[in-house]
Amino acid sequence: MIRIGIVGYGNLGRGTESAILQNPDTELYGVFSRRDPATVKTLSGAKVYHLDNILEHKENIDVLIICGGSATDLPVQTPALAEHFNVVDSFDTHAKIPEHFEKVDAQAKKGYNIAVISTGWDPGMFSLNRLYAEAVLPDGKDYTFWGKGVSQGHSDAIRRIEGVIDARQYTIPVESAVEKVRKGENPDLTTREKHTRLCFVVAQDGADLERIEKEIVTMPNYFADYDTTVNFISAEEMKRDHSGIPHGGMVIRSGKTGLNKENTHIIEYSLKLDSNPEFTSSVILAYARAAVRMKKEGMTGCKTVFDIPPAYLSPKSGEELRKNLL
């Protein structure tokens, strides 16, 4: 059995707990939280410990799954814990992955541990499919579309606006752009041409709705570069219609082969997810299994999804995989 510790118990932590319960070769040792353990109730009744005391449990854990946020938690927690444990995280700030890798790699090697960073679906499964498609069709072009799905970061940005009680923001691919890519037209698409943003907002009574809408659609780095629609709804409508966290998207590569590039090929990988955190957790758990196997083989340092053989993700033996899946 692979003994797993969970660091952080939000949506991703709860999703990881559910994933562990679905995999017979894994067991949850415990949850580590910055909150008072007495106030944290887990889905399975697993024990909760304070994060400050995590080193006391080092000998009882094969791998830690770190479920914090990429903005402030993972840049600190992953390298700090990688010195003492095998770790896996879902760091998803794409531009900062090289920097995160270097920090985690140094600490993991210092402690002779394995660390796997940036697992999930993007980065993660989408990253792998971009690599596979580019390797197979070197003369081509990649496109990644996200949605339809809830963007938690963008939703939080709206909630920070004065007068906003709650908000959900959906990222939606522009269907005409997707169809051009699927036809092999290889269009050059701007940010605005690839996705739209649909916002549902619960405002305080008496709030200036016109001001709130203007602040949303002009917000730099979030909405200013997109066609954005804002809908004001009641708290009851929000709870009834927008309580889930769905997401998904697709990676498409259009490429040419032949001496005269006469043949066009389209590779497409898509996801439609009822629960973003639960699916992400399921991917992370597979890479936690791989991390433990790599450590047993004597490997150390930081790894990404590019570095890990697919067979290491599965609980099945090589013989079973060759017989049933190859």
Contacts in CASP RR format, 6 or more apart in sequence:
PFRMAT RR
TARGET T0000
AUTHOR 0000-0000-0000
METHOD contacts of the structure
MODEL  1
MIRIGIVGYGNLGRGTESAILQNPDTELYGVFSRRDPATVKTLSGAKVYH
LDNILEHKENIDVLIICGGSATDLPVQTPALAEHFNVVDSFDTHAKIPEH
FEKVDAQAKKGYNIAVISTGWDPGMFSLNRLYAEAVLPDGKDYTFWGKGV
SQGHSDAIRRIEGVIDARQYTIPVESAVEKVRKGENPDLTTREKHTRLCF
VVAQDGADLERIEKEIVTMPNYFADYDTTVNFISAEEMKRDHSGIPHGGM
VIRSGKTGLNKENTHIIEYSLKLDSNPEFTSSVILAYARAAVRMKKEGMT
GCKTVFDIPPAYLSPKSGEELRKNLL
1 25 0 8 1.000
1 26 0 8 1.000
1 27 0 8 1.000
2 25 0 8 1.000
2 26 0 8 1.000
2 27 0 8 1.000
2 62 0 8 1.000
2 63 0 8 1.000
2 288 0 8 1.000
2 289 0 8 1.000
2 292 0 8 1.000
3 27 0 8 1.000
3 29 0 8 1.000
3 60 0 8 1.000
3 61 0 8 1.000
3 62 0 8 1.000
3 63 0 8 1.000
4 16 0 8 1.000
4 20 0 8 1.000
4 26 0 8 1.000
4 27 0 8 1.000
4 28 0 8 1.000
4 29 0 8 1.000
4 30 0 8 1.000
4 61 0 8 1.000
4 62 0 8 1.000
4 63 0 8 1.000
4 64 0 8 1.000
4 65 0 8 1.000
4 285 0 8 1.000
4 288 0 8 1.000
5 28 0 8 1.000
5 29 0 8 1.000
5 30 0 8 1.000
5 31 0 8 1.000
5 32 0 8 1.000
5 61 0 8 1.000
5 63 0 8 1.000
5 64 0 8 1.000
5 65 0 8 1.000
6 13 0 8 1.000
6 16 0 8 1.000
6 17 0 8 1.000
6 28 0 8 1.000
6 30 0 8 1.000
6 31 0 8 1.000
6 32 0 8 1.000
6 64 0 8 1.000
6 65 0 8 1.000
6 67 0 8 1.000
7 32 0 8 1.000
7 51 0 8 1.000
7 54 0 8 1.000
7 64 0 8 1.000
7 65 0 8 1.000
7 66 0 8 1.000
7 67 0 8 1.000
7 68 0 8 1.000
7 77 0 8 1.000
7 81 0 8 1.000
8 31 0 8 1.000
8 32 0 8 1.000
8 33 0 8 1.000
8 34 0 8 1.000
8 51 0 8 1.000
8 66 0 8 1.000
8 67 0 8 1.000
8 68 0 8 1.000
9 31 0 8 1.000
9 33 0 8 1.000
9 35 0 8 1.000
9 40 0 8 1.000
9 42 0 8 1.000
9 48 0 8 1.000
9 67 0 8 1.000
10 67 0 8 1.000
11 245 0 8 1.000
11 277 0 8 1.000
12 67 0 8 1.000
12 68 0 8 1.000
12 90 0 8 1.000
12 277 0 8 1.000
12 280 0 8 1.000
12 281 0 8 1.000
12 284 0 8 1.000
13 31 0 8 1.000
13 65 0 8 1.000
13 67 0 8 1.000
13 277 0 8 1.000
13 281 0 8 1.000
14 42 0 8 1.000
14 43 0 8 1.000
14 277 0 8 1.000
15 275 0 8 1.000
15 277 0 8 1.000
15 278 0 8 1.000
15 281 0 8 1.000
16 65 0 8 1.000
16 67 0 8 1.000
16 281 0 8 1.000
16 284 0 8 1.000
16 285 0 8 1.000
17 28 0 8 1.000
17 31 0 8 1.000
17 42 0 8 1.000
17 43 0 8 1.000
17 44 0 8 1.000
17 46 0 8 1.000
18 43 0 8 1.000
18 278 0 8 1.000
18 281 0 8 1.000
19 278 0 8 1.000
19 281 0 8 1.000
19 282 0 8 1.000
19 284 0 8 1.000
19 285 0 8 1.000
20 26 0 8 1.000
20 27 0 8 1.000
20 28 0 8 1.000
20 285 0 8 1.000
21 28 0 8 1.000
21 44 0 8 1.000
22 282 0 8 1.000
23 285 0 8 1.000
23 289 0 8 1.000
23 315 0 8 1.000
24 315 0 8 1.000
25 289 0 8 1.000
25 315 0 8 1.000
26 285 0 8 1.000
26 288 0 8 1.000
26 289 0 8 1.000
28 44 0 8 1.000
28 46 0 8 1.000
29 46 0 8 1.000
29 47 0 8 1.000
29 57 0 8 1.000
29 60 0 8 1.000
29 61 0 8 1.000
30 46 0 8 1.000
30 47 0 8 1.000
30 48 0 8 1.000
30 49 0 8 1.000
31 40 0 8 1.000
31 42 0 8 1.000
31 46 0 8 1.000
31 47 0 8 1.000
31 48 0 8 1.000
31 49 0 8 1.000
32 48 0 8 1.000
32 49 0 8 1.000
32 50 0 8 1.000
32 51 0 8 1.000
32 54 0 8 1.000
32 57 0 8 1.000
32 64 0 8 1.000
33 40 0 8 1.000
33 48 0 8 1.000
33 49 0 8 1.000
33 50 0 8 1.000
33 51 0 8 1.000
34 50 0 8 1.000
34 51 0 8 1.000
36 50 0 8 1.000
37 48 0 8 1.000
37 49 0 8 1.000
37 50 0 8 1.000
40 48 0 8 1.000
42 48 0 8 1.000
49 57 0 8 1.000
54 81 0 8 1.000
55 84 0 8 1.000
58 84 0 8 1.000
58 85 0 8 1.000
61 85 0 8 1.000
62 86 0 8 1.000
62 292 0 8 1.000
63 85 0 8 1.000
63 86 0 8 1.000
63 87 0 8 1.000
63 88 0 8 1.000
63 288 0 8 1.000
63 291 0 8 1.000
63 292 0 8 1.000
64 81 0 8 1.000
64 85 0 8 1.000
64 86 0 8 1.000
64 87 0 8 1.000
64 88 0 8 1.000
65 87 0 8 1.000
65 88 0 8 1.000
65 89 0 8 1.000
65 281 0 8 1.000
65 284 0 8 1.000
65 285 0 8 1.000
65 288 0 8 1.000
66 73 0 8 1.000
66 74 0 8 1.000
66 77 0 8 1.000
66 78 0 8 1.000
66 81 0 8 1.000
66 87 0 8 1.000
66 88 0 8 1.000
66 89 0 8 1.000
67 90 0 8 1.000
67 281 0 8 1.000
68 74 0 8 1.000
68 77 0 8 1.000
68 89 0 8 1.000
70 90 0 8 1.000
70 91 0 8 1.000
70 92 0 8 1.000
70 93 0 8 1.000
71 93 0 8 1.000
74 89 0 8 1.000
74 90 0 8 1.000
74 91 0 8 1.000
74 100 0 8 1.000
75 91 0 8 1.000
75 96 0 8 1.000
75 100 0 8 1.000
75 103 0 8 1.000
77 89 0 8 1.000
78 87 0 8 1.000
78 89 0 8 1.000
78 91 0 8 1.000
78 100 0 8 1.000
78 103 0 8 1.000
78 104 0 8 1.000
78 115 0 8 1.000
78 117 0 8 1.000
79 103 0 8 1.000
79 104 0 8 1.000
79 106 0 8 1.000
79 107 0 8 1.000
80 107 0 8 1.000
81 87 0 8 1.000
82 104 0 8 1.000
82 107 0 8 1.000
82 108 0 8 1.000
82 111 0 8 1.000
82 113 0 8 1.000
82 115 0 8 1.000
82 301 0 8 1.000
82 302 0 8 1.000
83 107 0 8 1.000
83 108 0 8 1.000
83 110 0 8 1.000
83 111 0 8 1.000
83 113 0 8 1.000
84 111 0 8 1.000
84 113 0 8 1.000
85 113 0 8 1.000
86 113 0 8 1.000
86 114 0 8 1.000
86 115 0 8 1.000
86 291 0 8 1.000
86 292 0 8 1.000
86 295 0 8 1.000
87 104 0 8 1.000
87 108 0 8 1.000
87 113 0 8 1.000
87 114 0 8 1.000
87 115 0 8 1.000
87 116 0 8 1.000
87 291 0 8 1.000
88 115 0 8 1.000
88 116 0 8 1.000
88 117 0 8 1.000
88 119 0 8 1.000
88 284 0 8 1.000
88 287 0 8 1.000
88 288 0 8 1.000
88 291 0 8 1.000
89 115 0 8 1.000
89 116 0 8 1.000
89 117 0 8 1.000
89 118 0 8 1.000
89 119 0 8 1.000
89 284 0 8 1.000
90 118 0 8 1.000
90 119 0 8 1.000
90 120 0 8 1.000
90 280 0 8 1.000
90 284 0 8 1.000
91 97 0 8 1.000
91 100 0 8 1.000
91 117 0 8 1.000
91 118 0 8 1.000
91 123 0 8 1.000
92 118 0 8 1.000
92 120 0 8 1.000
92 122 0 8 1.000
92 123 0 8 1.000
93 100 0 8 1.000
94 123 0 8 1.000
97 117 0 8 1.000
97 118 0 8 1.000
97 123 0 8 1.000
97 304 0 8 1.000
100 117 0 8 1.000
100 118 0 8 1.000
101 117 0 8 1.000
101 302 0 8 1.000
101 304 0 8 1.000
104 115 0 8 1.000
104 117 0 8 1.000
104 301 0 8 1.000
104 302 0 8 1.000
105 115 0 8 1.000
105 301 0 8 1.000
105 302 0 8 1.000
107 115 0 8 1.000
108 114 0 8 1.000
108 115 0 8 1.000
108 300 0 8 1.000
108 301 0 8 1.000
108 302 0 8 1.000
109 300 0 8 1.000
109 301 0 8 1.000
111 300 0 8 1.000
112 300 0 8 1.000
113 295 0 8 1.000
113 300 0 8 1.000
113 301 0 8 1.000
114 291 0 8 1.000
114 292 0 8 1.000
114 294 0 8 1.000
114 295 0 8 1.000
114 299 0 8 1.000
114 300 0 8 1.000
114 301 0 8 1.000
114 303 0 8 1.000
115 291 0 8 1.000
115 301 0 8 1.000
115 302 0 8 1.000
115 303 0 8 1.000
116 287 0 8 1.000
116 288 0 8 1.000
116 290 0 8 1.000
116 291 0 8 1.000
116 302 0 8 1.000
116 303 0 8 1.000
116 304 0 8 1.000
116 305 0 8 1.000
116 308 0 8 1.000
117 302 0 8 1.000
117 303 0 8 1.000
117 304 0 8 1.000
118 124 0 8 1.000
118 127 0 8 1.000
118 304 0 8 1.000
118 305 0 8 1.000
119 283 0 8 1.000
119 284 0 8 1.000
119 287 0 8 1.000
119 305 0 8 1.000
120 279 0 8 1.000
120 280 0 8 1.000
120 283 0 8 1.000
120 284 0 8 1.000
121 248 0 8 1.000
121 271 0 8 1.000
121 273 0 8 1.000
121 279 0 8 1.000
121 280 0 8 1.000
121 283 0 8 1.000
122 144 0 8 1.000
122 146 0 8 1.000
123 304 0 8 1.000
123 305 0 8 1.000
124 283 0 8 1.000
124 305 0 8 1.000
125 269 0 8 1.000
125 271 0 8 1.000
125 283 0 8 1.000
125 305 0 8 1.000
126 144 0 8 1.000
126 251 0 8 1.000
126 269 0 8 1.000
127 304 0 8 1.000
127 305 0 8 1.000
127 306 0 8 1.000
128 305 0 8 1.000
128 306 0 8 1.000
129 251 0 8 1.000
129 267 0 8 1.000
129 269 0 8 1.000
130 142 0 8 1.000
130 144 0 8 1.000
130 251 0 8 1.000
130 253 0 8 1.000
131 306 0 8 1.000
132 267 0 8 1.000
133 142 0 8 1.000
133 251 0 8 1.000
133 253 0 8 1.000
133 267 0 8 1.000
133 269 0 8 1.000
134 140 0 8 1.000
134 142 0 8 1.000
134 253 0 8 1.000
136 267 0 8 1.000
137 253 0 8 1.000
137 254 0 8 1.000
137 255 0 8 1.000
137 256 0 8 1.000
137 257 0 8 1.000
137 265 0 8 1.000
137 267 0 8 1.000
139 255 0 8 1.000
139 256 0 8 1.000
139 257 0 8 1.000
139 261 0 8 1.000
140 186 0 8 1.000
140 253 0 8 1.000
140 254 0 8 1.000
140 255 0 8 1.000
140 256 0 8 1.000
141 186 0 8 1.000
141 253 0 8 1.000
141 254 0 8 1.000
141 255 0 8 1.000
142 251 0 8 1.000
142 252 0 8 1.000
142 253 0 8 1.000
143 181 0 8 1.000
143 189 0 8 1.000
143 194 0 8 1.000
143 251 0 8 1.000
143 252 0 8 1.000
143 253 0 8 1.000
143 254 0 8 1.000
144 249 0 8 1.000
144 250 0 8 1.000
144 251 0 8 1.000
144 252 0 8 1.000
145 173 0 8 1.000
145 177 0 8 1.000
145 178 0 8 1.000
145 194 0 8 1.000
145 195 0 8 1.000
145 249 0 8 1.000
145 250 0 8 1.000
145 252 0 8 1.000
146 171 0 8 1.000
146 173 0 8 1.000
146 195 0 8 1.000
146 247 0 8 1.000
146 248 0 8 1.000
146 249 0 8 1.000
147 170 0 8 1.000
147 171 0 8 1.000
147 172 0 8 1.000
147 173 0 8 1.000
147 195 0 8 1.000
147 247 0 8 1.000
147 248 0 8 1.000
147 249 0 8 1.000
148 170 0 8 1.000
148 171 0 8 1.000
148 172 0 8 1.000
148 173 0 8 1.000
148 246 0 8 1.000
148 248 0 8 1.000
149 170 0 8 1.000
149 171 0 8 1.000
149 172 0 8 1.000
149 246 0 8 1.000
149 247 0 8 1.000
149 248 0 8 1.000
149 276 0 8 1.000
150 168 0 8 1.000
150 169 0 8 1.000
150 170 0 8 1.000
150 242 0 8 1.000
150 244 0 8 1.000
150 245 0 8 1.000
150 246 0 8 1.000
150 247 0 8 1.000
150 276 0 8 1.000
151 169 0 8 1.000
151 170 0 8 1.000
151 171 0 8 1.000
151 197 0 8 1.000
151 247 0 8 1.000
152 245 0 8 1.000
152 276 0 8 1.000
153 169 0 8 1.000
154 169 0 8 1.000
154 171 0 8 1.000
154 197 0 8 1.000
154 222 0 8 1.000
154 223 0 8 1.000
155 167 0 8 1.000
155 168 0 8 1.000
155 169 0 8 1.000
157 169 0 8 1.000
157 219 0 8 1.000
157 222 0 8 1.000
158 164 0 8 1.000
158 167 0 8 1.000
158 169 0 8 1.000
158 199 0 8 1.000
158 201 0 8 1.000
158 216 0 8 1.000
159 165 0 8 1.000
159 166 0 8 1.000
159 167 0 8 1.000
161 212 0 8 1.000
161 215 0 8 1.000
161 216 0 8 1.000
162 207 0 8 1.000
162 212 0 8 1.000
163 203 0 8 1.000
163 204 0 8 1.000
163 207 0 8 1.000
163 208 0 8 1.000
163 212 0 8 1.000
164 201 0 8 1.000
164 202 0 8 1.000
164 203 0 8 1.000
164 204 0 8 1.000
164 207 0 8 1.000
164 212 0 8 1.000
165 202 0 8 1.000
165 203 0 8 1.000
165 204 0 8 1.000
165 235 0 8 1.000
166 201 0 8 1.000
166 202 0 8 1.000
166 235 0 8 1.000
166 238 0 8 1.000
167 199 0 8 1.000
167 200 0 8 1.000
167 201 0 8 1.000
167 202 0 8 1.000
168 199 0 8 1.000
168 200 0 8 1.000
168 238 0 8 1.000
168 242 0 8 1.000
169 197 0 8 1.000
169 198 0 8 1.000
169 199 0 8 1.000
169 200 0 8 1.000
170 197 0 8 1.000
170 198 0 8 1.000
170 199 0 8 1.000
170 200 0 8 1.000
171 195 0 8 1.000
171 196 0 8 1.000
171 197 0 8 1.000
172 195 0 8 1.000
172 196 0 8 1.000
172 197 0 8 1.000
172 198 0 8 1.000
173 194 0 8 1.000
173 195 0 8 1.000
173 249 0 8 1.000
173 250 0 8 1.000
174 193 0 8 1.000
174 194 0 8 1.000
174 195 0 8 1.000
174 196 0 8 1.000
177 187 0 8 1.000
177 189 0 8 1.000
177 193 0 8 1.000
177 194 0 8 1.000
178 250 0 8 1.000
178 252 0 8 1.000
180 187 0 8 1.000
181 187 0 8 1.000
181 252 0 8 1.000
181 254 0 8 1.000
182 252 0 8 1.000
182 266 0 8 1.000
182 268 0 8 1.000
184 254 0 8 1.000
184 255 0 8 1.000
184 264 0 8 1.000
184 266 0 8 1.000
185 254 0 8 1.000
186 254 0 8 1.000
186 255 0 8 1.000
187 193 0 8 1.000
191 225 0 8 1.000
191 226 0 8 1.000
192 225 0 8 1.000
192 226 0 8 1.000
192 227 0 8 1.000
195 226 0 8 1.000
196 226 0 8 1.000
196 227 0 8 1.000
196 228 0 8 1.000
196 229 0 8 1.000
197 223 0 8 1.000
197 226 0 8 1.000
197 227 0 8 1.000
197 228 0 8 1.000
197 229 0 8 1.000
198 228 0 8 1.000
198 229 0 8 1.000
198 231 0 8 1.000
199 216 0 8 1.000
199 228 0 8 1.000
199 229 0 8 1.000
199 230 0 8 1.000
199 231 0 8 1.000
200 231 0 8 1.000
200 233 0 8 1.000
200 237 0 8 1.000
200 238 0 8 1.000
200 241 0 8 1.000
200 242 0 8 1.000
201 212 0 8 1.000
201 216 0 8 1.000
201 230 0 8 1.000
201 231 0 8 1.000
201 232 0 8 1.000
201 233 0 8 1.000
202 232 0 8 1.000
202 233 0 8 1.000
202 234 0 8 1.000
202 235 0 8 1.000
202 238 0 8 1.000
203 209 0 8 1.000
203 212 0 8 1.000
203 232 0 8 1.000
209 232 0 8 1.000
212 230 0 8 1.000
213 230 0 8 1.000
216 223 0 8 1.000
216 228 0 8 1.000
216 230 0 8 1.000
217 223 0 8 1.000
217 224 0 8 1.000
217 228 0 8 1.000
217 230 0 8 1.000
218 224 0 8 1.000
233 241 0 8 1.000
244 274 0 8 1.000
244 275 0 8 1.000
245 275 0 8 1.000
245 276 0 8 1.000
245 277 0 8 1.000
246 273 0 8 1.000
246 274 0 8 1.000
246 275 0 8 1.000
246 276 0 8 1.000
247 271 0 8 1.000
247 273 0 8 1.000
247 276 0 8 1.000
248 270 0 8 1.000
248 271 0 8 1.000
248 272 0 8 1.000
248 273 0 8 1.000
248 276 0 8 1.000
249 270 0 8 1.000
249 271 0 8 1.000
249 272 0 8 1.000
250 268 0 8 1.000
250 269 0 8 1.000
250 270 0 8 1.000
250 271 0 8 1.000
251 268 0 8 1.000
251 269 0 8 1.000
251 270 0 8 1.000
252 266 0 8 1.000
252 267 0 8 1.000
252 268 0 8 1.000
252 269 0 8 1.000
253 266 0 8 1.000
253 267 0 8 1.000
254 264 0 8 1.000
254 265 0 8 1.000
254 266 0 8 1.000
255 264 0 8 1.000
255 265 0 8 1.000
255 266 0 8 1.000
256 262 0 8 1.000
256 263 0 8 1.000
256 264 0 8 1.000
256 265 0 8 1.000
257 263 0 8 1.000
257 265 0 8 1.000
271 279 0 8 1.000
273 279 0 8 1.000
286 313 0 8 1.000
286 314 0 8 1.000
287 305 0 8 1.000
287 308 0 8 1.000
287 313 0 8 1.000
289 312 0 8 1.000
289 313 0 8 1.000
289 314 0 8 1.000
289 315 0 8 1.000
290 308 0 8 1.000
290 309 0 8 1.000
290 312 0 8 1.000
290 313 0 8 1.000
291 303 0 8 1.000
293 312 0 8 1.000
294 303 0 8 1.000
294 308 0 8 1.000
294 312 0 8 1.000
311 318 0 8 1.000
311 321 0 8 1.000
314 321 0 8 1.000
316 324 0 8 1.000
END
